[in-house]
Amino acid sequence: MPLYEHVFIARQDVSGAQVDQMVEAFTGVVESGGGKVVGTESWGLRNLAYRIKKNRKGHYVMMNLDAPSDVVLELERQQRIHDDILRYLTVRVSEHEEGPSIIMQGRKERSSRRDDDDSGDVKPAASASEDKVPVAEAADAPAAPSAEETE
């Protein structure tokens, strides 16, 4: 059977539990047609590149499918009808990638960078000798000409 990566975006005001129920329902559609869902990843609530049906954010879910093409067509038909689905995309792949997707890898790298960041450290204060000008040097320095001297 052909392999597919299927991503759909659910509306922002749908709860995480409702998104999980959608995934279970769509998994049932695939399995009832003789296919199987190899894996699912929930990418969470993310910003959209542009507004879709007055939504600025959406719940992203990726499903790896091993199913015949007519099952994928039925899955897309179900999602087209569903009110809570903003967009979907199905791509045929030669093989499924092992491990987490690039989106999930990027999220882990960002969290590790946040942990390693030194921005919270306080820089040592400049030494007192650098900030202060010795009094003797200040007294010897020429003063700015007064208004009377310039006339």
C-alpha positions as CSV (number, residue, x, y, z in Angstrom):
1,M,0.0,0.0,0.0
2,P,1.2,3.6,-0.6
3,L,2.4,5.7,2.3
4,Y,1.1,9.1,3.1
5,E,1.8,12.0,5.5
6,H,-1.4,13.8,6.3
7,V,-1.5,17.1,8.2
8,F,-4.7,18.8,9.3
9,I,-5.3,22.1,11.2
10,A,-8.2,22.4,13.7
11,R,-9.7,25.6,14.8
12,Q,-8.1,27.5,17.7
13,D,-11.1,27.4,20.0
14,V,-11.3,23.6,20.0
15,S,-9.9,21.9,23.1
16,G,-7.0,19.5,23.1
17,A,-9.4,16.7,24.1
18,Q,-11.6,17.4,21.1
19,V,-8.6,17.3,18.8
20,D,-7.7,13.9,20.3
21,Q,-11.3,12.7,19.5
22,M,-10.9,14.0,16.0
23,V,-7.7,12.0,15.6
24,E,-9.5,8.9,16.9
25,A,-12.4,9.4,14.5
26,F,-10.1,9.9,11.5
27,T,-8.1,6.8,12.5
28,G,-11.3,4.9,12.5
29,V,-12.0,6.1,9.0
30,V,-8.6,4.9,7.8
31,E,-8.8,1.5,9.6
32,S,-12.4,0.8,8.4
33,G,-11.1,1.2,4.8
34,G,-8.3,-1.3,5.2
35,G,-5.5,1.1,6.0
36,K,-3.6,1.8,9.2
37,V,-2.3,4.8,11.0
38,V,1.5,4.2,11.5
39,G,1.9,7.2,13.9
40,T,0.5,10.5,14.9
41,E,2.1,13.7,16.2
42,S,0.3,16.6,17.7
43,W,2.2,19.8,17.1
44,G,0.0,21.8,19.4
45,L,-1.5,25.3,19.0
46,R,0.6,27.2,16.5
47,N,0.2,30.6,14.7
48,L,-1.1,30.5,11.2
49,A,0.7,32.4,8.4
50,Y,-2.5,34.2,7.6
51,R,-6.0,34.3,8.9
52,I,-8.2,31.4,7.9
53,K,-11.9,31.7,8.6
54,K,-11.2,34.4,11.2
55,N,-8.7,32.2,13.0
56,R,-5.1,33.3,13.8
57,K,-4.0,30.0,15.4
58,G,-4.8,26.4,14.9
59,H,-4.1,22.9,16.4
60,Y,-1.8,21.0,14.0
61,V,-1.8,17.2,13.8
62,M,0.3,15.0,11.5
63,M,-0.7,11.4,10.8
64,N,1.5,8.8,9.0
65,L,-0.8,6.6,6.9
66,D,-0.3,3.3,5.2
67,A,-3.6,3.1,3.2
68,P,-5.0,2.7,-0.3
69,S,-5.8,5.9,-2.2
70,D,-9.6,5.5,-1.9
71,V,-9.3,5.6,1.9
72,V,-7.3,8.8,1.7
73,L,-10.0,10.3,-0.5
74,E,-12.6,9.4,2.0
75,L,-10.5,10.8,4.9
76,E,-10.2,14.1,2.9
77,R,-13.9,14.1,2.2
78,Q,-14.7,13.7,5.9
79,Q,-12.3,16.6,6.8
80,R,-13.8,18.8,4.1
81,I,-17.2,18.4,5.7
82,H,-16.0,18.8,9.3
83,D,-16.6,22.3,10.6
84,D,-13.6,22.3,13.0
85,I,-11.0,21.5,10.3
86,L,-9.5,24.6,8.7
87,R,-7.1,23.0,6.3
88,Y,-5.6,19.6,5.4
89,L,-2.8,18.4,3.2
90,T,-1.9,14.8,2.2
91,V,1.4,14.0,0.6
92,R,2.5,10.6,-0.8
93,V,6.0,9.6,0.5
94,S,8.3,6.8,-0.4
95,E,8.9,5.9,3.3
96,H,8.0,7.3,6.7
97,E,10.8,9.1,8.6
98,E,11.9,7.5,11.8
99,G,11.7,9.5,15.0
100,P,10.1,12.8,15.5
101,S,9.3,15.1,12.6
102,I,11.4,18.2,11.8
103,I,8.8,20.4,13.5
104,M,9.1,18.4,16.8
105,Q,12.9,18.4,16.5
106,G,12.9,22.2,16.2
107,R,10.7,22.5,19.3
108,K,13.2,20.4,21.3
109,E,16.2,22.4,20.1
110,R,14.5,25.7,21.0
111,S,13.7,24.4,24.5
112,S,17.3,23.2,25.0
113,R,18.7,26.5,23.7
114,R,16.4,28.3,26.2
115,D,17.9,26.2,29.0
116,D,21.5,26.9,27.9
117,D,21.0,30.6,27.3
118,D,23.2,32.9,29.4
119,S,21.0,35.9,29.1
120,G,19.9,35.6,32.7
121,D,23.4,36.0,34.1
122,V,24.3,39.4,35.5
123,K,27.4,41.1,34.0
124,P,29.9,42.2,36.6
125,A,29.8,45.9,37.3
126,A,32.6,48.1,35.9
127,S,35.3,48.8,38.4
128,A,35.1,52.1,40.3
129,S,38.4,53.3,38.9
130,E,37.1,53.1,35.3
131,D,34.0,55.2,36.0
132,K,35.6,58.0,38.1
133,V,37.9,60.6,36.8
134,P,40.5,61.6,39.3
135,V,39.8,65.0,40.9
136,A,43.3,66.4,40.1
137,E,42.8,65.7,36.4
138,A,39.4,67.3,36.4
139,A,40.8,70.5,38.0
140,D,43.6,70.7,35.5
141,A,41.3,70.4,32.5
142,P,40.5,73.6,30.7
143,A,37.0,74.9,31.5
144,A,34.6,75.8,28.7
145,P,34.9,79.4,27.8
146,S,32.2,81.6,29.4
147,A,29.9,83.8,27.5
148,E,31.9,86.9,28.5
149,E,35.2,85.5,27.1
150,T,33.7,84.7,23.7
151,E,32.5,88.3,23.0
